[in-house]
Amino acid sequence: MSSLRLQQVSLRYESASVPVLDAISLEVNAGELVVALGPSGCGKTSLLKLMAGFVAPSGGEILLDGTPVRAPGAERGVVFQDDALLPWLDVLGNVAFGLKLRGVARAEREARARELLQLVDLGGYETQRIWALSGGQRQRVGLARALTADPRVLLLDEPFGALDALNREQMQALLLRVWQASRKGVFLITHDIEEAVFLASELVLLSSRPARVVERLKLDFGRRYAAGEAVRSIKSDPEFIRIREQVLSRVLGALAVAA
Ligand SMILES: Nc1ncnc2c1ncn2[C@@H]1O[C@H](COP(=O)(O)OP(=O)(O)OP(=O)(O)O)[C@@H](O)[C@H]1O
């Protein structure tokens, strides 16, 4: 059972007077989908960069299965909002690219890439050019690519931020299916309250900068979807609406305190 754990992590960029993150503790265990929700500019992307190993914390510790995270590694798959796909390769080439760099033989890497494209509902798109895909399709390619190394944990930075409402909802549902099928630990950041409440098995609410954890909620709407309940049925459930409103008032409260 893999686990990515942050203990009292803080971050201050050298050029900045105000810290970005203040004593953040959280844990992403296998089979959990942890969502960090926070206002724009609070430090969500910085938090994800720390977990990915792109940036070192100023204080505290980040441990992957007990080992300190000091650099990026294939055991942490990352998907960013801007998908950063390679436009000169087709869909299959993009998904298989990381495996190619690691010296995996062509037949094996293509078989693995095809399998992952099926998982993200892109079977049949192998030879499509990247520029011919919609935003949602590109994000699915990014998700498949992040899964190629069979990472222990997936880190997603506002992966659906650039999508329209309908596409966004479809991608949320797809992510829940991939999460259930892979049983990996997933960490996702967003500033969309409904998305956070729908997806999270644990929702971590962050304050404005410097980001602190102001609330943690254990939720099960995503698991209900994965167990077969329809998205609309869940999102119109009075319990879902109650929690969404409760989180909204906490977010507004946290913003008012910071102002
Ligand atoms: N490399 C850096 N050096 C100095 N300051 C930085 C650096 N990267 C980010 N910041 C600052 O840290 C703060 C948090 O940025 P970050 O991108 O982590 O927030 P965010 O919550 O992801 O924002 P958004 O929701 O708008 O994407 C911002 O004020 C930003 O300007």
PDBQT file of the ligand as one rigid body, heavy atoms in Angstrom, charges set to zero:
ROOT
HETATM    1  N1  LIG A 301       8.931  30.228  -8.474  1.00  0.00    +0.000 N 
HETATM    2  C1  LIG A 301       8.288  31.155  -7.768  1.00  0.00    +0.000 A 
HETATM    3  N2  LIG A 301       8.954  32.189  -7.190  1.00  0.00    +0.000 NA
HETATM    4  C2  LIG A 301       8.300  33.119  -6.452  1.00  0.00    +0.000 A 
HETATM    5  N3  LIG A 301       6.977  33.125  -6.245  1.00  0.00    +0.000 NA
HETATM    6  C3  LIG A 301       6.257  32.130  -6.791  1.00  0.00    +0.000 A 
HETATM    7  C4  LIG A 301       6.857  31.090  -7.584  1.00  0.00    +0.000 A 
HETATM    8  N4  LIG A 301       5.890  30.234  -8.004  1.00  0.00    +0.000 NA
HETATM    9  C5  LIG A 301       4.735  30.723  -7.476  1.00  0.00    +0.000 A 
HETATM   10  N5  LIG A 301       4.955  31.836  -6.765  1.00  0.00    +0.000 N 
HETATM   11  C6  LIG A 301       3.928  32.635  -6.034  1.00  0.00    +0.000 C 
HETATM   12  O1  LIG A 301       3.355  31.784  -5.045  1.00  0.00    +0.000 OA
HETATM   13  C7  LIG A 301       1.952  32.031  -4.913  1.00  0.00    +0.000 C 
HETATM   14  C8  LIG A 301       1.194  30.731  -5.082  1.00  0.00    +0.000 C 
HETATM   15  O2  LIG A 301       1.278  30.307  -6.455  1.00  0.00    +0.000 OA
HETATM   16  P1  LIG A 301       0.645  28.936  -6.937  1.00  0.00    +0.000 P 
HETATM   17  O3  LIG A 301       0.787  28.882  -8.408  1.00  0.00    +0.000 OA
HETATM   18  O4  LIG A 301       1.219  27.829  -6.135  1.00  0.00    +0.000 OA
HETATM   19  O5  LIG A 301      -0.888  29.161  -6.515  1.00  0.00    +0.000 OA
HETATM   20  P2  LIG A 301      -2.221  28.441  -7.018  1.00  0.00    +0.000 P 
HETATM   21  O6  LIG A 301      -3.099  28.297  -5.830  1.00  0.00    +0.000 OA
HETATM   22  O7  LIG A 301      -1.897  27.218  -7.781  1.00  0.00    +0.000 OA
HETATM   23  O8  LIG A 301      -2.815  29.530  -8.004  1.00  0.00    +0.000 OA
HETATM   24  P3  LIG A 301      -3.928  29.372  -9.178  1.00  0.00    +0.000 P 
HETATM   25  O9  LIG A 301      -5.134  28.770  -8.563  1.00  0.00    +0.000 OA
HETATM   26  O10 LIG A 301      -4.149  30.798  -9.612  1.00  0.00    +0.000 OA
HETATM   27  O11 LIG A 301      -3.288  28.522 -10.229  1.00  0.00    +0.000 OA
HETATM   28  C9  LIG A 301       1.607  33.084  -5.950  1.00  0.00    +0.000 C 
HETATM   29  O12 LIG A 301       1.536  34.334  -5.296  1.00  0.00    +0.000 OA
HETATM   30  C10 LIG A 301       2.766  33.047  -6.922  1.00  0.00    +0.000 C 
HETATM   31  O13 LIG A 301       3.000  34.308  -7.503  1.00  0.00    +0.000 OA
ENDROOT
TORSDOF 0
